Every structure is written in C-alpha cells, then in structure tokens.
Amino acid sequence: GEDVEQSLFLSVREGDSSVINCTYTDSSSTYLYWYKQEPGAGLQLLTYIFSNMDMKQDQRLTVLLNKKDKHLSLRIADTQTGDSAIYFCAEKNQGGKLIFGQGTELSVKP
Amino acid sequence: DSGVTQTPKHLITATGQRVTLRCSPRSGDLSVYWYQQSLDQGLQFLIQYYNGEERAKGNILERFSAQQFPDLHSELNLSSLELGDSALYFCASSVGRGGGNNSPLHFGNGTRLTVT
C-alpha cells in the first residue's frame, strides 16, 4: 500500500540546521514534495524533487533522496524562528495521487 | 498568497445540517482537489476534478459530494453532518490533470468546519 511516515516533532536552536526525515513505501513515486504549514494557513509548497535525482538545493533548503531506502530528507540551514511550522512530505504516485505524511512540527528556540 | 481562494474561512453548524464549501482555483489551473485535515487522520485526499470532470476519488464519504463548474470553481457539499466531520477542509489546484508530470498542488488557506 501507499504510506508516508514522518516523525512528529523536532526541536532545534536558532542558527542550527534542522533535518526533517520522511520514508515512503511506493517505489513508483514520480515526484516528492515538501510543504510547510504555518498556524491558521494552508500548505505552502517549499520544494520538490524528481525521483531520479538524489539531491536538490534551493537557498537554505537541501533535499536528499535515497530511492533505494525510500528515504527523503529536508535540511534547513541556519534555522530561524520564522521556520517554526509543520512540514509535510508528500509523494506523487504514477496515478498522480498525492499522499501526505502526518507532518513534522518544527519548533525553533531562540 | 497561493492564488487559491476558499470561502468561508470558518463555519459552525449543528449535527444533521448541510454545508457548502467553495473554492476558486489559481488562474489557469484546471484541476481542483479537496482534502480533509483532522488531528487524528492527518491530511486525507477526498476528490479531484479536472476541467469539470471527476478525475480521482479518495476517502470521500457518501454524505459528501463535490462538483466543478464551467468557470472551474468547485464546491464541496457536506450533508447529514456529524461531530466527527469537524476538520479543516483544504482545496488545492494544479495546472495538469495529475499523472506522472510535475504539476504541484497549490493550497488555499482552508475552511475550518466545526460541527456542534
């Protein structure tokens, strides 16, 4: 079946790097996404990676994909208090359906 | 701002009632998706429309229905409401119909439904 798993909570200090991890089960995934949800808001697309890539960097964000282990991570460099939010990983399968993980709540302490 | 507009922002209603949630997709997007977000179930895909036609169905209850109109806006109808239907309902839109291409979803800010 299709399943996406994330740890529920992560706490870091301002200025440190944050690494949010995600595992998925569907080996036919085409694209994998990271979304950010701030309180009272919708999901904001942060970045995505195509399944035949292993890394993508976008300013402070680095996405790493290990397709063999079906493991995806999002690294946020120099984490700021404004980065505090819930981060969702999502995979798109061959049929185009987007499956979301349960979200990781990132708390950034000053 | 994602460009996806949802109304109303908040809705409080009683059990047994019926409500309609409305979504306007981003300009140029042909697909509309509805998701339900609750504390215990996370983000659950309900249904997708592409250019007026139903494209994919997820965990949508029979008491719920949706449609996409010729101007591409969409409505999600929830009837015979139960306490457990209280949740955030998100609409998202994308350019493509889904499938293997990269057509990311852009989400609205959601409608918070409270059933009392």
Chai-1 contact restraints between the chains, C-beta under 6 A:
chainA,res_idxA,chainB,res_idxB,connection_type,confidence,min_distance_angstrom,max_distance_angstrom,comment,restraint_id
A,T30,B,G100,contact,1.0,0.0,6.0,A-B,restraint_1
A,Y31,B,N102,contact,1.0,0.0,6.0,A-B,restraint_2
A,A41,B,N109,contact,1.0,0.0,6.0,A-B,restraint_3
A,G42,B,F90,contact,1.0,0.0,6.0,A-B,restraint_4
A,G42,B,F107,contact,1.0,0.0,6.0,A-B,restraint_5
A,G42,B,G108,contact,1.0,0.0,6.0,A-B,restraint_6
A,G42,B,N109,contact,1.0,0.0,6.0,A-B,restraint_7
A,G42,B,G110,contact,1.0,0.0,6.0,A-B,restraint_8
A,L43,B,F107,contact,1.0,0.0,6.0,A-B,restraint_9
A,L45,B,P104,contact,1.0,0.0,6.0,A-B,restraint_10
A,Q94,B,G100,contact,1.0,0.0,6.0,A-B,restraint_11
A,G96,B,G98,contact,1.0,0.0,6.0,A-B,restraint_12
A,G96,B,G99,contact,1.0,0.0,6.0,A-B,restraint_13
A,F100,B,L43,contact,1.0,0.0,6.0,A-B,restraint_14
A,Q102,B,G42,contact,1.0,0.0,6.0,A-B,restraint_15
